[in-house]
Each structure stands twice: as C-alpha cells, then as structure tokens.
Amino acid sequence: MKKPWSISTTVRNPERLRDFLGVLKILEGQPFNSDNQIKYQILLIQHKLYKPTELTREQGGYYKDIEREMPYTVAEQIFNTQRYRDPAMRGRNSVAPMNKMGLCVAKNSADGVRITALGEYFLSEEYDLGKLFFIHFLKWQLPNPASDGFSERDGFAIKPFIGTLHLIKEVNKQWKALGNDPVGITKEEFALFAPTLIHYQNIVAQAEKLIGYRTELRSQTNEANERTFKTRFQKQFAQEFLQTRSTSEVNSLLNNLWDYGDNAIRYFRLTRYIYIRGGGFNIDLEPRRMIEIESILSSDNASPSTFATTDDYIDYLADLNQPVLPWETDVELKNIVRVLAEDINHFVEDLRSKPITIPVFEFRNAPSLNKNELKLYAEELRIYRRKLQELETHFQSQNVEKIKEYIEALSNIHQSVNKKSIELERLTTLAINALNDAIEIKPNYPVGDDNEPTFTAPAGKPDIECFYESFNSVCEVTMLTDRAQWYNEGQPVMRHVRDFEESYPEKGVYCLFVAPRLHQDTIETFWVAIKHGYRGIHQKIVPLSITQLIKLLEVLVSLKESDRRLNHAELSRLYEEIIALTNNVTDSLEWIEQIPATINSWGERMLAR
C-alpha cells in the first residue's frame, strides 16, 4: 500500500533512546533469546524507564519515589503481573528502534547482544546529538532490509534526508528561475511534499508540483479563496498519491502528514544542515554549510543502496567511518575553513561597531594543516563563531524593544508554532541575558549554525549555566505542569545543582526553576532542599512561574526606559528574599503563595531608586 515515509516509528525521544541503550549494555555478550528479551524488559522496569499500567500501591511507590531503588525481584514481579500473551515480544519491541538505527545488534539469531561503534559513541559523555543523527540520516534509506514497512513494490526508492535536501535545492532553483528570491520551503509545503517524495527519480517533478501549488496559492485574492484552494489542492494531491478517492484514507493521510512533517523537520534540524528562516515558517538549506551540502548532493542522488542481508545494512549504519564524506579532502576542507574564517572576520567587523569585547582567537595557516588538523580547525572555528553569536545575543537582549518581544513570546508560549519545551529554553536564555550583567550565559541545548536551538538540553546537565562576578547559577525550565513535573524535575534539578556547585566551588550557586505553573510536589521537594539540604548541603532554589519571570522583565523594561540598569547583585537580593521566605512561613504551600508579593515589593523598590 502506498504511504508517505516517516521517522516517527524509527526514532524515539533521543534521551530516552540513550537510556534504553544504556540498560541494554548490561546484557552485552549474552544471547538475545526469549529469556533475555524478557530480562531486558524487566531491567527497563527496574530502571523505571518503562511503567506498566497494572501496579499495586506498593509497586507504584517505587515509581513515585525517584530516589528509591527498585530490586530486580520487584521489577520481575511487576512484569509477571501483566500476564502478557507474548512476554518476550515486549523486549523485542523495546530494542527494535535501536536495532534499526544501528546502535546495537540484539536479535535472537545473533551470537550475542552487541553495542555497535555508533551505539558506544551515543553512550559516551562526548556524544554530539547532531553528529549522531547526521551520520544516521545520511545512510537511512527506504526500502532497507531491516524494515519491511516501506517496500519497493509500494514505490519506495529514497534516502529521505538526502532526498529532502535535493527537493529544497530544486525548489529554490525553480523559484529563482521565475524571478524570485529563493526562500526554501514553508512548513506547510514541507509536510505536503517532503514525506510524499518516496522515489529519488521524482525529485524534479515533486519540486514542480510544489512551485505550482505555491504560485497558485499566492494568486488568490483573499483568505477565503486561499482556504478553498488549499482544501481542494490538498485533497486532489492526496487522492493522486494514494491512488484512491476514499475520503477516510485521504483525510487520514492529510492528518498524518502534518505530524510526519513536523517530526521530520525537528530531527533533520539536529543535523545542522537545514535551518529555519522567514520568522520560523520556512525551511532552507543551511547557508553556512553550502560546501558540504553541494558535495553531498553532487555525489548522492538519494537513491537507495543494495544490501545482501539485514546484517550488512545494520553494520553499514553502525560504522562511524561510513560513508566517506565527499568534502573530507584537503582541497574541500581548506575551502571550508577559508569560508568559515571569512564569515567570522565579517562577523567580527560588524561586532566591532558595537560596544562588545571580542574574545581573542588564534587563526591558523590552513595550507600548512593536514586533513585531520583541518577537520579539527573547522570545529574550532564553529565553536568560536558560536561564542561570537552568544555575545551578539547578549548585546541585542539589552534593547528595550527586544525585551518586549521576549515578554510577548513568553506570554503566548502555548500558541507558539515551535516545540514548546525548546521554545521555553530559548526564551528563558534570552530573558536571563536581558536581566543583568552576566559574565556568560551558557545554554546547554544543541544549536544549529544559526545559534538557534535544535533540541532541549541533554539529560545530566543543567538547561542553562549562568556565570556572574559574585555568584553563579543554573536555570532549569520545563513545560510540564502536572505531577510529571515533580517526577522529571524534582530530584534531577537538585542533582544538577549539586554537580554544578562541585564544579564551581569558588562562588555561591542559585538555581532558577521556571515552569508555566508550579506543581505542589515539585515545590515541596525544593522546600526540603532549602530547609534540610541535599546530600548534606542546603541549596538555594528559586521557583518562578512564567508569569513571574515576565514580571521581572517588565521591571527591567521600566528601569531601562528611565535610563537605569539592573545588575546581578540586585537580582541576587531578590533570590535571597524568596529563599528567606522559607524561614517565616510554615510550609511550602504558604511559601509559594508569598513569592508574587515578594517580587512585586522588590520591583517597587527597584523603580523607586
């Protein structure tokens, strides 16, 4: 049956995938037979990575108490209580996405569970999520021997990521030929035309359809006509793709395409080879990597390769050294570092016109470097460029109009077209930059070459690290508002704070916690950390709702509009006042109720100076 491609069935949440892989490593070397398939699922329960529905109150208590370790015997009892018809299938299903990505080999026919080189890289402390998915997507193809859901019989012959890059390039080419400036493709166009590009030989024709759709849409004279045209075109497009006039099948396809497109954009962005432009509505090729992109597209037409066996395909996916990247030659690498250096020098010239202190960077003589040195130098240049971009972000964040934009975006975050969790990390980073005279604000989310986040910060690290002259702080943010907020953020936040304190012991450390709404269980956990300590030391955690963070920004705007500043010492005083409330109230509920009044009082004092 004809259908679009999707990555939702292959790739789960990256951090969750990494946790699953870490548990599988316990079984490395052992046969993945029925007994160990069951054991793997039990281990996932033991590590609280999988929660069955049928639990006794006592069993549920292990999940409610994050710090309470679950014995294997309890996890085994929980698993057996479920009475699965095919118990081993649970373990096979849990490992399937990792097998398909080439992160491991865990099959009944294999000699033993093996974590591949790609999997070991993913488990390492130095892993780069962008690099991991770039390696995977370069090689991911349909059909492939590891998946029988996308067959040649159904018309599949595509490497979806490579095909998408070709599609965007071809659309830009055709759009320019019509006398327009290339703008990439809109998110709506992506959802309609990218997942339905299932054969590499249809790239040009698909681009022509997209251009026809765009041209006709722009010719409509009012919004009502636009809606009518969209509905008619999309219905006809779906009918032609599916080769059916079934209303239910057509509607199902169109509904799924928006999810498939959104998911594909999110994961393809991780590679750093596409970026978002046009106010967040257009997807285009990353201009800062055009040498690499042109090399890929000139050497790979997006046609799938042939593999004799599933093992051959998985081994290929797992090989960190394949494919050989076409730009990793002396000539192309020297071109890349030359373009990077030129881009940075232009950037520096622009920054010098602003009151920004440019950090020193030692440019190297590229012609004297060998291939490996050139690769390392290119990464050093990109890291330096990100540092410059962060300095520019901090400078721009001091502008009153920019701060008002942050306030509006935070106020309307639930209506954001971007993934809400990523957007909150981005906006909170901007807000903290705006608030005061930090030495450095360091978000830990991965970014593209445009310095925009491509995903949330990885587990095991604070979302944002903040460095000031007289103190340091971490900032943790979440869009969760129910009890899952406590489960996912309570203990992990305290661990992050303690690890950060140990890494930077020379100054006191605060933790700013931001969420749309603060759950009582989360607040109770922070209350305990403040009053009684965590691992023997009292912590300074300041929980704020998004509304309260906005209030701080509104005070900042008022100060700036009267030519006054807010420095980090004044912010520290607010933090101390919020923490000191715990000495004057009876419980965490009363504490959280008094925080808004404390912020208002602090704001009034700031404005009355």
C-alpha positions in Angstrom: 0.0 0.0 0.0 1.3 3.4 -0.9 2.1 5.7 2.0 4.5 8.6 2.9 7.8 8.0 4.7 8.0 8.9 8.4 10.7 8.7 11.1 8.3 8.6 14.0 8.3 4.8 14.1 12.1 4.6 13.9 13.4 7.3 16.2 12.0 7.9 19.7 13.0 10.7 22.1 16.8 10.7 21.8 17.4 10.9 25.6 15.0 8.0 26.2 16.7 6.0 23.4 20.1 6.6 25.1 18.7 5.4 28.4 17.3 2.2 26.8 20.6 1.6 25.2 22.4 2.0 28.5 20.3 -0.7 30.0 20.8 -3.0 27.0 24.6 -2.8 27.6 24.0 -4.8 30.8 23.2 -7.7 28.6 26.1 -7.2 26.2 27.6 -10.5 25.1 24.6 -12.5 26.2 22.3 -14.2 23.6 19.2 -12.2 23.0 16.9 -15.2 23.3 13.4 -15.3 24.8 14.7 -15.4 28.3 17.0 -12.3 27.8 14.3 -10.5 25.8 12.1 -10.8 28.9 15.0 -9.9 31.2 15.6 -6.8 29.2 12.1 -5.6 29.6 12.3 -6.4 33.4 15.5 -4.3 33.5 13.7 -1.4 31.9 11.1 -1.6 34.6 13.8 -1.9 37.3 15.4 1.3 36.0 12.0 3.0 35.8 12.3 3.5 32.1 9.1 1.6 31.5 6.0 1.7 33.6 3.3 -0.9 33.1 -0.3 0.1 33.9 -1.3 -2.7 36.3 0.6 -1.8 39.6 -0.2 -2.4 43.2 0.1 0.6 45.6 3.4 -0.7 46.9 4.8 -1.2 43.4 3.6 2.2 42.3 5.5 3.6 45.3 8.8 2.8 43.6 7.9 5.0 40.7 6.7 7.8 42.9 9.9 7.9 44.9 12.6 8.7 42.3 15.5 8.0 44.7 14.2 4.6 45.8 15.9 1.8 44.0 13.8 -1.0 42.7 15.1 -4.5 43.3 15.1 -6.8 40.3 12.8 -9.2 42.1 10.2 -6.4 42.4 10.5 -5.5 38.7 10.2 -9.2 37.8 7.0 -9.4 39.9 5.6 -6.3 38.2 6.3 -7.8 34.7 4.8 -11.1 35.5 1.7 -9.5 36.9 0.9 -8.0 33.5 0.2 -11.5 32.1 1.5 -10.6 28.6 0.4 -13.1 25.9 3.9 -13.0 24.3 6.2 -11.7 27.1 9.4 -11.8 25.1 7.8 -9.6 22.4 7.9 -6.7 24.9 11.7 -6.8 24.9 12.0 -7.2 21.2 9.7 -4.1 20.6 11.8 -2.1 23.1 15.0 -2.9 21.3 13.7 -2.5 17.8 14.3 1.2 17.3 17.9 0.8 18.4 18.5 -2.1 16.1 17.0 -0.1 13.2 19.3 2.9 13.9 22.4 0.6 14.0 23.1 1.4 17.7 23.1 -2.3 18.6 22.7 -5.8 17.4 20.2 -7.6 19.6 18.5 -10.4 17.7 17.6 -14.0 18.5 19.8 -15.2 15.7 22.8 -13.1 16.7 25.8 -14.5 18.6 25.1 -12.1 21.5 24.0 -8.6 22.3 26.5 -6.1 20.8 26.6 -2.3 21.2 28.0 -1.0 17.9 30.6 1.7 17.5 27.7 4.1 16.8 26.0 3.0 20.0 29.2 3.3 22.0 29.6 6.9 20.7 26.0 7.6 21.7 26.7 6.3 25.3 29.9 8.3 25.6 30.0 11.6 27.6 31.3 13.4 24.5 28.4 12.4 22.1 27.0 15.1 19.8 23.3 14.6 19.0 23.7 16.5 15.7 26.6 14.3 14.6 24.8 11.1 15.6 21.7 11.9 13.6 23.6 13.3 10.7 25.5 10.0 10.4 22.3 8.1 10.6 20.2 10.2 8.2 23.0 10.1 5.5 22.5 6.3 5.4 18.9 5.9 6.2 17.0 4.6 3.2 13.7 3.1 2.1 13.4 0.3 1.4 16.0 -1.4 3.6 16.5 -5.0 4.8 15.8 -4.0 8.4 12.3 -2.8 7.8 9.5 -4.4 5.8 7.1 -1.5 6.0 8.4 0.5 3.1 8.9 -1.8 0.1 10.0 -1.3 -3.5 6.6 -2.8 -4.5 4.9 0.2 -2.9 7.1 2.6 -4.8 9.9 3.4 -2.3 13.3 4.2 -3.6 14.7 7.1 -1.5 17.1 8.3 1.2 14.6 10.6 2.8 17.1 13.1 4.3 19.2 13.3 1.1 16.0 13.5 -1.0 14.7 16.4 1.2 17.9 18.3 0.6 17.6 17.8 -3.1 14.0 18.8 -3.0 14.7 22.1 -1.2 17.6 22.9 -3.6 15.4 22.1 -6.7 12.6 24.3 -5.4 15.0 27.2 -4.8 16.4 26.7 -8.3 12.9 26.7 -10.0 11.7 29.6 -7.8 14.7 31.7 -8.7 14.2 30.9 -12.4 10.8 32.6 -12.1 12.5 35.8 -11.0 12.0 35.3 -7.2 14.5 35.2 -4.3 14.9 31.6 -3.0 13.2 31.2 0.3 13.4 27.4 0.9 10.0 25.8 1.5 7.3 26.6 4.1 6.5 24.2 6.9 3.1 23.5 5.2 4.9 22.8 1.9 7.3 20.5 3.7 4.6 18.5 5.3 2.8 18.0 2.0 5.7 17.4 -0.4 8.6 16.0 1.6 7.1 12.9 3.2 5.4 12.0 -0.1 8.6 12.2 -2.0 9.2 8.4 -2.0 11.3 7.9 -5.1 14.5 9.7 -6.0 13.6 10.0 -9.7 10.6 12.2 -8.8 12.6 15.0 -7.1 12.3 17.4 -10.0 8.6 16.6 -10.7 7.8 17.0 -6.9 9.5 20.4 -6.9 7.4 21.4 -10.0 4.2 20.4 -8.1 5.3 22.4 -5.1 6.1 25.5 -7.2 2.7 25.2 -8.9 1.0 25.0 -5.5 2.8 28.0 -4.2 2.2 30.1 -7.3 -1.5 29.3 -7.4 -1.8 29.9 -3.7 -0.2 33.3 -4.0 -2.5 34.3 -6.8 -5.6 34.0 -4.6 -7.1 37.4 -3.8 -8.3 36.9 -0.3 -8.1 34.5 2.7 -11.3 32.7 1.9 -10.1 31.9 -1.6 -6.8 30.7 -0.2 -8.6 28.3 2.2 -10.7 27.0 -0.6 -7.8 26.5 -2.9 -5.7 24.7 -0.2 -8.5 22.3 0.7 -9.2 21.5 -3.0 -5.5 21.1 -3.9 -4.6 19.0 -0.9 -7.5 16.7 -1.3 -6.6 16.1 -5.0 -2.9 15.7 -4.2 -3.7 13.1 -1.6 -6.0 11.2 -4.0 -3.4 11.1 -6.7 -0.7 10.0 -4.2 -2.8 7.2 -2.7 -4.5 6.4 -6.0 -7.8 6.3 -4.2 -10.9 8.5 -3.7 -11.7 7.1 -0.3 -12.5 10.1 1.9 -11.3 8.3 5.1 -8.0 7.4 3.6 -7.4 10.8 2.1 -8.3 12.6 5.4 -6.1 10.1 7.4 -3.1 10.9 5.1 -3.5 14.6 5.3 -3.8 14.5 9.1 -0.7 12.3 9.4 1.4 14.4 7.0 1.4 17.4 9.4 2.7 15.2 12.2 5.2 13.5 9.9 6.4 16.8 8.5 6.8 18.4 11.9 8.7 15.4 13.3 11.0 15.2 10.2 11.8 18.9 10.5 12.7 18.5 14.2 15.1 15.6 13.6 16.6 16.9 10.3 17.4 20.2 12.0 19.5 18.3 14.5 22.0 17.5 11.7 22.7 21.3 11.3 22.2 21.0 7.5 18.8 22.7 7.4 17.7 25.8 9.2 14.5 27.7 9.9 14.1 31.2 8.3 11.3 33.6 7.5 10.1 34.1 11.1 10.1 30.4 11.8 7.9 29.4 8.8 10.4 28.4 6.1 12.9 25.5 6.0 16.0 26.0 3.9 19.5 24.7 3.3 22.0 25.9 5.9 23.9 28.6 4.1 26.9 28.2 6.4 27.4 24.6 5.2 26.8 25.0 1.5 30.2 23.5 0.5 29.3 20.3 2.4 25.7 20.3 1.1 26.8 20.7 -2.5 29.3 17.9 -2.0 26.6 15.6 -0.7 24.1 16.4 -3.4 26.7 16.1 -6.3 27.8 12.7 -5.1 24.4 11.2 -3.9 21.2 11.4 -5.9 19.2 10.0 -2.9 18.8 6.5 -4.5 19.0 3.6 -2.0 21.9 1.2 -2.0 21.7 -2.5 -2.3 22.4 -4.8 0.7 22.5 -8.5 0.6 21.4 -9.0 4.2 20.0 -7.2 7.1 23.3 -7.6 8.9 25.1 -5.9 6.1 22.7 -2.9 6.3 23.0 -2.6 10.1 26.8 -2.9 10.0 26.8 0.0 7.5 24.5 2.1 9.7 26.7 1.4 12.7 30.0 2.2 11.0 31.2 5.7 12.2 33.6 5.8 9.3 30.9 5.4 6.6 30.0 6.9 4.3 33.2 8.7 3.4 32.2 12.3 3.5 32.8 13.8 0.0 34.2 17.1 1.3 36.8 15.5 3.6 39.6 16.1 1.1 42.4 18.5 1.5 41.0 20.8 -1.2 37.5 20.9 0.1 38.4 21.2 3.8 40.7 24.1 3.0 37.7 25.7 1.2 35.5 25.1 4.2 37.9 26.7 6.7 38.6 29.6 4.4 34.8 30.3 4.1 34.4 29.9 7.9 37.3 32.3 8.6 35.9 34.9 6.1 32.5 34.6 7.7 33.9 35.1 11.2 36.1 38.0 10.1 33.0 39.8 8.6 31.1 39.0 11.8 33.9 40.4 13.9 33.9 43.6 11.8 30.2 44.0 12.4 30.6 43.4 16.2 33.4 45.9 16.5 30.9 48.7 15.6 29.1 47.8 18.9 30.4 48.0 22.5 31.3 44.3 22.5 34.6 42.9 23.7 35.8 40.4 21.1 37.5 37.4 22.6 40.9 36.6 21.1 41.1 33.7 18.6 44.3 32.4 17.0 43.6 31.9 13.3 45.8 29.2 11.8 47.6 28.8 8.5 45.3 26.4 6.7 47.6 25.5 3.8 50.1 24.0 6.4 47.5 21.7 8.0 46.9 18.1 7.2 43.4 16.6 6.8 42.7 15.7 10.4 44.1 19.1 11.6 41.8 20.9 9.1 38.7 19.0 10.4 39.6 20.0 14.0 40.3 23.6 12.9 36.9 23.8 11.2 35.2 22.7 14.5 37.3 25.3 16.5 36.1 28.0 14.1 32.5 27.0 14.5 32.8 27.0 18.3 34.4 30.5 18.1 31.6 31.7 15.9 29.0 30.4 18.4 30.8 32.3 21.1 30.6 35.5 19.0 26.9 34.8 18.3 26.2 34.5 22.1 27.9 37.8 22.6 25.7 39.4 20.0 22.7 37.8 21.6 23.6 39.3 24.9 24.1 42.7 23.3 20.8 42.6 21.5 19.0 41.4 24.7 19.7 44.8 26.3 17.4 46.6 23.8 14.1 47.5 25.3 12.1 46.5 22.1 13.8 43.1 22.2 12.8 42.6 25.8 9.2 43.5 25.0 9.4 40.8 22.2 10.6 38.3 24.8 7.7 39.2 27.1 5.2 38.8 24.3 6.7 35.4 23.3 6.7 34.1 26.8 3.1 35.3 27.3 2.0 33.4 24.2 4.2 30.4 24.5 1.2 28.0 24.4 0.4 29.3 21.0 4.0 29.0 19.7 4.4 27.1 16.4 7.7 25.8 17.7 8.1 22.8 20.1 7.1 24.3 23.4 9.9 22.8 25.6 12.6 24.0 23.2 11.0 27.4 22.9 10.9 27.9 26.7 14.6 27.1 27.0 15.4 29.6 24.2 13.2 32.4 25.6 14.5 31.8 29.2 18.0 32.1 27.9 17.2 35.4 26.2 15.4 36.6 29.3 18.4 35.8 31.6 20.7 37.5 29.1 18.5 40.6 29.2 18.2 40.8 33.0 21.7 41.7 34.0 25.4 42.0 33.6 26.4 38.3 33.4 29.9 37.3 32.5 28.4 34.4 30.5 25.1 32.8 29.9 25.6 29.3 28.6 22.6 27.3 27.4 23.3 23.6 27.1 20.8 22.9 24.3 22.4 21.8 20.9 22.2 24.6 18.3 22.5 24.9 14.5 25.0 27.2 12.8 22.5 30.0 13.3 22.8 29.5 17.1 19.1 28.6 17.3 18.3 25.5 19.5 17.6 22.3 17.7 16.6 20.3 20.8 16.4 20.6 24.5 19.4 20.4 26.7 20.6 16.8 27.3 19.9 14.9 30.5 22.6 15.1 33.1 23.3 18.8 32.5 21.6 22.0 33.7 19.4 23.6 31.0 21.3 26.9 31.3 24.5 27.8 33.2 25.0 31.4 34.3 28.2 33.0 35.5 28.4 36.3 37.4 31.1 38.3 39.2 29.8 37.5 42.7 27.8 34.2 42.2 26.9 31.5 39.7 23.6 29.9 38.9 21.9 27.2 36.9 18.5 27.6 35.4 16.1 24.6 34.8 12.9 25.0 32.7 10.0 22.7 31.9 6.6 23.0 30.2 5.3 20.2 32.5 2.7 21.3 35.0 1.2 18.1 36.4 2.8 15.6 38.8 5.2 14.6 36.0 6.9 17.9 36.7 8.0 16.6 40.1 9.0 13.2 38.7 11.1 14.6 35.9 12.4 17.8 37.5 12.4 17.4 41.4 15.4 15.2 42.2 17.2 15.8 38.9 17.3 19.6 39.5 18.8 19.1 42.9 21.5 16.7 41.4 22.3 19.2 38.7 22.7 22.0 41.3 25.0 19.8 43.5 27.1 18.8 40.5 27.4 22.4 39.4 28.4 23.5 42.9 31.1 20.9 42.9 32.4 22.0 39.5 32.5 25.7 40.5 33.1 25.7 44.3 34.6 29.2 44.4 31.2 31.0 44.4 27.7 30.5 45.8 25.2 28.9 43.5 21.5 29.6 42.9 19.0 27.6 40.9 16.3 29.4 39.0 13.4 27.0 38.1 10.8 28.2 35.6 7.6 26.5 34.6 4.1 27.6 33.3 2.7 26.5 36.7 4.5 25.2 39.8 3.2 21.8 41.0 2.9 21.4 44.8 5.0 18.2 44.8 7.9 19.9 43.0 7.7 22.9 45.4 7.7 20.5 48.4 10.9 18.8 47.1 12.6 22.2 46.7 11.4 23.3 50.1 13.2 20.2 51.6 16.4 21.0 49.7 16.4 24.6 51.1 15.4 23.8 54.6 17.2 20.5 55.2 19.6 20.2 52.4 20.5 17.8 49.6 23.4 15.4 50.1 24.3 17.3 53.3 24.3 20.9 52.0 21.4 23.4 51.9 20.5 24.5 48.4 19.2 27.9 47.1 16.4 27.1 44.6 14.2 29.9 43.4 11.0 28.6 41.7 9.2 31.0 39.4 6.2 30.7 37.1 6.5 32.1 33.5 4.2 34.9 34.6 6.6 35.8 37.4 9.6 35.7 35.1 7.7 38.1 32.8 7.2 40.4 35.8 11.0 40.6 36.2 11.3 41.6 32.6 8.6 44.2 32.9 10.5 45.7 35.8 13.6 45.7 33.6 11.8 47.5 30.8 10.6 50.2 33.2 14.2 50.7 34.5 15.7 50.8 31.0 13.1 53.3 29.8 14.2 55.6 32.6 17.9 55.1 31.7 18.6 52.8 34.7 20.2 49.4 34.9 19.6 46.1 36.8 22.8 44.4 37.9 23.3 40.9 39.1 23.7 42.0 42.8 20.1 43.3 42.7 18.9 40.0 41.2 20.8 38.1 43.9 18.9 40.2 46.6 15.6 39.1 45.1 16.7 35.4 45.1 17.7 35.8 48.7 14.4 37.3 49.7 12.5 34.5 48.0 14.6 31.9 49.8 14.4 33.7 53.1 10.6 33.4 53.0 11.1 29.8 54.0 12.1 30.9 57.5 8.9 32.9 58.0 6.2 30.5 56.7 5.0 27.2 58.0 5.1 25.1 54.8 5.9 25.0 51.1 2.3 26.0 50.0 2.5 29.2 52.0 6.0 29.8 50.6 4.9 29.7 47.0 1.9 31.9 47.7 4.1 34.7 49.0 6.6 34.7 46.1 4.4 37.0 43.9 4.2 39.7 46.6 7.9 39.5 47.2 8.6 40.0 43.5 6.2 43.0 43.5 7.8 44.5 46.5 11.3 44.1 45.0 10.1 45.6 41.7 8.7 48.6 43.5 12.0 49.2 45.3 13.9 48.9 42.1 11.7 51.5 40.4 11.7 53.9 43.4 15.5 54.2 43.5 
